[in-house]
Every structure is written in structure tokens, then in C-alpha cells.
Amino acid sequence: MVAFHGISPFHLSIPCMIFGEDRTAGGVPRFDVRVCAAEPGPLSTSAGITLTTRYGLEQLKKADIIIVPSWREPEEMPPAPLLNALRKAEQRGACLVGLCLGSFVLAAAGVLDGRPATTHWLAAETFARRYPGVHLNPDVLYVDDGNVLTSAGAAAGIDCCLHLLRKWCGARVAGYVARRLVVPLHRQGGQAQYIEHSLPAPREGERLSGVLDWAQRNLDKPLGLDMLAERARMSRRTFTRQFRKVTGMTAGKWLLNQRLVLAQLQLETTAWPIDVIAERAGFGSALSLRQHFRVAFGISPSTYRRGFRGR
């Protein structure tokens, strides 16, 4: 983890909580976590706390994963030694992660050139202007481009780190950590959920929440917009409007995402045949599951299963 003067303790604590706690009793592998100062210390923080660490940028030479939890200001160029260390790490195949404004640091190092990435929606316009060679997607919570990952705002850093943990260690491990943090293993939707949206009336919001919970428990059934609207006791038009306000997407897209997540979990944690998983996840047929899975993830369900079960 890269620390610097002015860092937010909350931003730094996110990867430390997910990777740095000893949860071996729950089957979670123990990571060797080191907070590395990018600048001479002791380091000041945005909360008035002073940080001291015995590690510096020399640790980046051998790290498997390097996380930049944020950055001070979008317009401020990071220190040259940090940028050089990140370039060398990327060249040797290390995994680089830029959380929130940390994506600006990776972009300044040049490791995002030609790649997809995201950042906090408030800084998206500045990012696009400063780094036109990066394929910025400001609508998502995080972007996984192989060995380089970026995320949106602070809470999206939790999503990104849990995704990385799941990628390295599987769904059971990531799910165990998510439950300890009392957060979902995977949030659907993107930053559209959080950009200048007024909340629905409490009564309508409660009804919609109940419908979403019910739908998640019944994904194997032929759910549709009219059925969900009727269960929420709303007109089709009102339900569609409120659903998009709350989730940032259409009901059809949300259902597809939920079914894909369920299929992923079943591929990782069971030995069920593909056609059984397709039925239990609500795709109806193995062919339909394969088509949607390849569009969403770029690989077949069988290939996905081999990759995760192989770990």
C-alpha cells in the first residue's frame, strides 16, 4: 500500500482491512501487507493523524500487488520516484491497483495508456482532459484490466479490493471477508446510483427494496418487469422510474446481472453441470447461459470454472 502526505486514513484502511487482517481461522490466506511511504515521513494525514512506517518505495520492487489508495489532488503530479517504481512494477507483471484518485497516479505513470479505467465521478472530467490516451469509463464502480485495476470513490475501493481478493482466492474467501465487513460481495450498478439522484419516497423505496430481495431469492423463476411492478404495487411506469433511480439501471439489466453473479458463485463453489446451473440461475438453457456469460466476461462458463477451481 502506498502512503503519502495528506492521505485519508479511511482510504488507506480499506485495503489494510481486506488484505491485512489475520483471518486464517476462516480459511483466508495471510497476505504480507506493507504500508510504504512515497515521501519522507512521518506522514501527515487529512484527519490530523501522523503515520510512520519503516517501509519505503524499495518494497515495490518485489511486491505482487501494489495499491495506491488515493491521491491528494487530481491536478498534482505525483513524485517521480513513485511513478518510476510503478512503471518498473508493471513491466515485471505486478498487479497495480488505483483506488479513487489513485487512478490519477497510475495514469501519470503511463501504465493506463490504451487501457480502460475509472475514477471518482467528480474528477472524471479532469481525468479525461489530462489523460486522453486512457479509455475512461466514469459510470462503473471499478475496472479490471488484467494486472491493472482502478476504482471509483472510497466505497468502490471496497468493491474493487473484494473483487481482487475473489480473483486471487475464490468466492468463499472473499465472501467470508465481505460478511465480516458487513458489505455485499458484489454490488450491481455503477456510479450512476450516486450522482445527483433524489431518493424515492420512503414508502416506495421500502417496497422496492422488498421486491429486490424477493427477486434475488427467486432468480430461477421467469421474472419480468410487469411481475416486479405488480409485486411492488406500482404502475409499470412508476416502477421503471423508481427502479432506475435506486439501481442506476433497468430491471432487465439488473436481473441479468444478478443471474450472472449467481452463476459465477455456483461455477466456483459447486460441481453442478452447466445446464443445472443455467436452470438454477434463471437462464433456462445452457446455451443462453453461455451466450450471456461470454458477452459479460469474455470467456465460457467452463473456462471460468477451471480458472477459479484451479486456484
N, C-alpha and C positions, 0 to 999 in steps of 0.2 A: 504494500500500500504506500503510495507516495503522499507525503505530507509537506506542507509549505506554510509560510507566514500568512495568517489571516484565514486559515482553513476553518470550516464549520465543523465542530465536534460531531454533529449529527451525521454529516456526510461521511466522515471518517469511520464512525461507529457502524455504519451499515455493513460494509464488507467484513469488519472485525467481528461483528456478531455472527454473521453467517459462516465465515470460514475459521474464525479464531477461537471459538468456544470449544471446550472439550465435551463432545457428545458421543464418545466411543461406546458408552453404555447402551446407546440406542443404535449402534451399528454404523455410526458416521465416521468415516476415516479422519484421522487427525492431520490437519494441514499445518505446515511450518510457516506461520504468519509473522511477517516482519514489517513494521512501520518504518519507512525510510525517509529521511529528511532531504528534500530537494534543495534546501538552502541552509546556511549556517544557523544553528539553534542557540538557545532554546527557541522554539517556535511559538509565536503568539497565535491566538485563535479569535474567531469572531465573537466568542462568548466570554472573553476575558480570561480564559484558562490558558496556562502555559504548558506546552508539550515538550518533553525531552525524549529522545530516542538515541540509542547507541549505534543505529544503522544509518548509513548514507547511501548515495546513489551507486556505490560499488556493488551493493547487493543485487542490483538489477541485472548484473552480468550473468547471473546463474538462476534467476527466478523463472519458474514455469509460467506463472500468471502475474502480471503487473497491473494493478488497478490504480487509476488516477481518480479519486473520489469527487473532484470538482476542480474549480479554478477561481481565482479572485475576481477577475473582470473579463468579459468577452474581448475587449479591445487590447488587453495587456498581453504582450508576448512573453511566454514562459522562458525561464533561464535556458541558455544554450546547452549547458551540461545535461540538463534533464532531457532536452529534445534529442541530443546525440545518443544518450543512453537508450531512449525509446526506439530510435531508428535501428540501432545495433541489435536490440532485443527482438524486434520484428524480423530482422534479416535472419536471425538464427532460429526463428519459428516459435518464439514465446507467444503466449496468449496475452493480448493487450486489451484493457477494458477502460473506457472513458465514461464515467457516470456524470450525468447532468452537464455542467460546463467543462468537465474533464474531456469531453469530446473536442473542445477547442484546443486542448493541449495535444491530443493525438493528431488533429488536423494540422497544427503548427509544425509538428514533427514530420509531416508528409506521409504518414502511414495510412491516412484515409483517402489519399488521392485515387480517384477512379472507383472508390468503394461506396456502398450505401451506408448511411449513418443517420443518427438523430441527435437531438439535444433538447434542452428545455424550450417550450414553445415561445417564451418571452424573448429568447435570444436567437430564434430561428432566422429572423430577417438579417441580423448581424452576421450570423454564421454563413448564410448563403452569399452575402456580399463579400466576406473576407476569403471564403474558400469555395470558389465556383467549381473547382475540379472535383468536389465531393458530391455524391448523389444524395442530397439531404431529403429525408422523409420526416417532416415535423409532426406527422399525425399518429405515430406509433409510440409505444412505451419503451421499446428497446429494439435494437437491430443486431442480429448475429450474422456476421460475415466470416465464418470460419474461425480464424485465430484473432479476429478483431471484433470487439463488441462495444456498442455505445448505448446509452440510455437517456431518457428524458429527465424530468425533475427528480427531486430527492426520493420520493416514494417509489418511483420507477426504478431507482437503483436497487431496491429490494427485489423487484421483479427480475431484473437483469441478473443479479447475483444468485438468486434461486434457480433461474434458468441455467446459469453456468454450472452450479452445483449438480443440477439434474443431468446436465450434459456429460459431466465427468463421472458422476457416481450413481446415476439412475434415479427413478421416480420415488422409490421407497425412502432413500436417504433424504432427498430434497423435501419430500412430504413430511418426514419426521421433523426436519428443521422448521418448515413452514408452520407446523402445528405448534411448535414451541414458541414461535414468534407471534402466534395467533394472527396469521395472514394467509390469504389463499395462495396455493402453489402457483396458480396461473390466473391472472386477471385478463378478461377479454376486453376488447375495445382498445382505443388509443387515447391520445391526449385530447381528442375532441370532447371527451367526457368532462374535461376540466377547464375548458376555455370559455369563459364568459357565458355560461349556461345558467339560467334561472332554474331552481328546483321545482318539480311539480308540487301541487298542493299535497300536504301531508297525507290526507286520506287516500288520494290517488297513488302517491308514492308507496304507501304501505301495501295497497292492493297489488301494485305492480311487483313489489318485492316478493310477495307471496306467490305470485304466478311464476316468477323466475325460479324460485326454489322448487315449486311443483314440477316445472318443465324439466329441470335438471334431474329430478328423480324419475322422470318418465320419458327419457330420450329414445327409448326403444319403441315408443308409440308414434303413430303418424300425426305429429303435431303440425298445426298450421296457424296462420295469422288469425283467422276467424275464431278458431277454438280458443286461442290465448286471450283474444279480446273478450270473448264471451265469459271466460273464467274470471277475468278482471272486472266484469260488469261495466265495460266501456264500449262505446261505439268503435268500429274499426278505425275511423279517422282519429278519434281521441287517443286510442291505444297506440296507434302508429306514431303520433306526435310525442306522447309521453315516453314511449319506449326509446325513441331516438335521443331524447333529452337525457335519459338516465344512462343509457349504454353507449351512445355515440354511434349506433349502427342500426340497421333494420332488424326486424325479428328473424327473418330468414337467415341473414348473415350470422346473427348471434347463435341460432340453433345449430348451424353448420359448424361454427367454431366449437361449441360445447360438445358436439358429437366427435369432432376430430380430437379434442383433448381426451375424451373418454376412450376413444380407440387407441390413442398413444399409451395411456395408462394400462390398458388391457394387453397391448402388444408387449409392454415392458414387464408386466408382472404376472402374466398367465401363459399357459401353453395352449390356449384355445385355438382352433383353426380359424383362418381368416374369415370364413363365411359365418362362423358363430359370432365373432367379434363384430362383423358388419351388422348382423341382426340385433345384437345387444346394444350397439351404439346408434341404431336407428337408420342405418343406411339402406337396409332392405336386401342388398345383394353384395357379394364380394366385389363384383365389377364396379358398382357405384362407389364403394369404399376406396378401391384402388385409384379410381379416376380423381376423386376429391383429394385423396391423400397426396397423390403425385403433384397436383396443382398447388396445394398448400405448402408442401415440404420438399418437393423436387425429387423424391425417392419413393419407392414402393413400400407398402407396409411390411413386406417380408425383409427387405433390406434394412428398414428401420429397426425391426425386431432383432435382427442379427447384430446390429451395431450396439444396441443397448444391452442385450442379454450377454453379449461378448464381454462387456465390462464386469 
